[in-house]
Amino acid sequence: MCGLIAGIGKVSLATLDKAVTTLTHRGPESSATWVSDNQSMFLGHTRLSIIGLDNGAQPISNADGNVHIVVNGEFYGYKDIRNRLLSEGVAFKTESDSVPRQRP
């Protein structure tokens, strides 16, 4: 189980860090935050590492850096979807079940 926070509007980094810290019990292995360049949106995530142990940290971004997400839980059927996309030449950033694909 992971903990996540997301919002639209300005937030101080201290407030965002404090909010993420309160979620540590939901994901004790790691935590991270993301704030948009214009500081109008923010994400925070605490991680319970099960799949993609070495490289599945969140928030995560697509290859272009214009989409950012935090998710909680496994995408069912991700192995089959991943294998199909790999056969089509898609490159993945991680072994996680919840990381967006990179452009080929």
C-alpha positions, 0 to 999 in steps of 0.5 A: 500500500502506498500513500499519495497526495495531489493538488491544484494550487500553490503549496509551500515545499514545507507544507507538501513535505509535512503532508507526505511525512504524515503518509509514511505509515502507508509507504515506509520505503521511500517518498518523493514530491513533484511540483510543476514549474509554475507551482500550480500543481503538486504531487507527493508519494510514499512507497511500499516497494513490492514490484520494481524494487530498485527503480519504481519510485514515484511521482513518475513522468513520461519520456517527454516530461509533460505527464506526471502521476502517482498511483497506488496499487498494481495494474492488473494484467500489467505483465501481459500488457507490458510484454505486448508493448515490448514486442512492439518496440516500446522501452520502459523506464523500470520494472514496476507495474505502474510506470508509463512507457517511454517513446521508442 
